[in-house]
Amino acid sequence: MNHYKPTRLRWGQVLARFIRGIAGLLERWPLFLLAVVIVSPIGPHVRWQYTYEQRGSDRFMLNCEYFGSRGFVKHVKVGRCPVFVIIDTRKNN
């Protein structure tokens, strides 16, 4: 019959396991970044198409349509349509 022997908590091993766990999470940062982009309503969008009106030698943008993680989003920013933009899809534009 074996007698109960309490095991000591070795803080060095606990710290080593903690650091290895953090390193394992940091190793998978592209997956976390992809998950954040998909889940977050705020994210990068690229200009898909736009309509404009010629005013002198300048183009005044009327409607801008962007493509991002939430699909196609219409977004107008007073006469400008940048190629890349961060859009909050919770707001109605």
Sequence and secondary structure as in RCSB ss.txt:
>XXXX:A:sequence
MNHYKPTRLRWGQVLARFIRGIAGLLERWPLFLLAVVIVSPIGPHVRWQYTYEQRGSDRFMLNCEYFGSRGFVKH
VKVGRCPVFVIIDTRKNN
>XXXX:A:secstr
          HHHHHHHHHHHHHHHHHTHHHHHHHHHHH SEEEEEEEEEEEEEETTEEEEEEEEEEETTEEEE 
 BTBB  SEEEEETTS  
